[in-house]
């Protein structure tokens, strides 16, 4: 059974939602973010975003990353998304003010613990592009190492 909320810390959690938060579309319309995650700069439409989230939720545990925000109605604000899949761990910190604040590393660490609890022996990342140095640093800090070259980057893994 997949819990609906995974609390990481007092200020960070992962939430399973029935529908993406309204903020999600803006994450996938930012050219810089798209270049880092897709290697393209073509903005997503609402339909494309829905298809992507449907595809991800069919492959693994799709969750939205939330940070505590006392100004938000719920006390939490969505800042990105992540999916724990057997063959990938795609993560997007869509809110730029949350990047370089260790949100990604903390989320990755929590999901590696989740994978260990599910009996997994390793966690894989399908590809991190050569130009996405921030993601390389983040995954490296979480114990991942590149293990196979791709056309534009490398596949990464962490043994559990």
N, C-alpha and C positions, 0 to 999 in steps of 0.2 A: 504494500500500500504506500502510495506516495503522499507524504504530508503536504498540506496546502501552504504552509509557511515553514521555512527553515531559518531560524534565528541564528545569525552569525555572531552578533555582538549587540550591545545596547543601541547602537546607531546604524546597524546594517542588517538587512534580511533579504531573503529570496522568497518570492510569492508566486504561486500558481494562480493565474487569472483566467477567467472565461473569455475575456476579450482584452486585447492589448490596451494599455493606457493611451490616452489621446496624444501624449507627448511623443510616442514612439515614431510616428510618421516623420517628425522633424529630425530625428536622429538619422533616418535613412534618406534625408534630402540634403544633408550637409556634404559637400564635395570632399572635404578632408577625411571625414569619417568613412565615406564610401571608398575612397582610395585605399585606406588602411584595411578595410574588411573585405572588399570585393575586387580590388584592383581596377576599379572603374569609377567614373564620376557621375554616371547616369542616375538621377534621383528616382526613388521609388514612388510609385503611385499607391493610393490606398489599396487597390486590388492586388498589386504585386506584393505589398507588405503582408496582406492577409494570406496570400498563397505561401509566402515564405514561412510565416508562423504556423500555418497548417502543416507544411512539410516538416518543420522542425519538431512540432509536437508529436508527429507520427513516428519520428526517429528516436526520441528521447524525452527527457524531462525538461520542458521549456519553462523557464522562470523569468520573472522580472526582478531586477535589482532595485531595491528601495533603500533610501537613506532617511534617517530621522529628520523631520522638518516640522518644527512646532508651528510654523505658519500655514502648513497644509491642513486641509479639513480633517484628514484621517491621522495626521501626525507623521505621515510618511510621504516621500516623494519618489516616484520612479525615475531612475537615472540610466537604465540600460537593460539589457537582456542577456541571458546565457542559457545554453542547452547542454545537458549532460547526456552524451550519446556514446555508445560503445566504440565508435570509430572517430569521434571528434568532440571538441569542447569549444564551440563558437561562443565568443563573448564580445559584447559591444557596450562600452561605456559611452552612451550617447550624449550625456550632459558633460560638456567640456570642463566645467568647473570641478568635476569629480575625478578627472584624470590626474595622474601623478600624485594621488593621495592614497595610494595603496588599496583602493576599493577593488580593483581587478584581482590583485594578488590575494586578498582576503576571500573573495568569492571563489577563486580557483582552489585555494586551500580547503575551504568548506566542502566543495564538490568532490575533491579528492577523498576527503573523509567519508562522504556519502557513498562514493564508488567502493571504497574499502568495505564499508558496511554492507554493501550489496554483493560482496564477494569477488569484486574485480581484482585482477592482478596488476593492471596498468591502466593509465588514462592516456589517451591519444589526442593529438591535435592534428587535423587534416593538413593544414598548411598555414605557415606564417610567412608573409612576403618578406623579401630581403630588405625592402625599404621601411618596413614596419618595426623599427628599432624599439619603440616603446613596448610593443607586445613581446618581442624577443626578451627584453629585460624583465618584463613582468613574469613570463612563464619560466624563465631561468631562475628568478628569485624564488619561485614556487617549486623548484626542484626538477623541472623539465629539461630535457636535452634534445637537440636535433639528432635524428637518426637516419634520415633519408632526404636527399635533394629532390626538389621538384623543379619545374621549368622556371618558376619565379621566386622560389624560396625553399622552405624545408618543412618536413613533417617532424613533429616533436612528440616525445613521450616521457611519462614519469612512471616508474615502477612503484607499486604500493607495498 
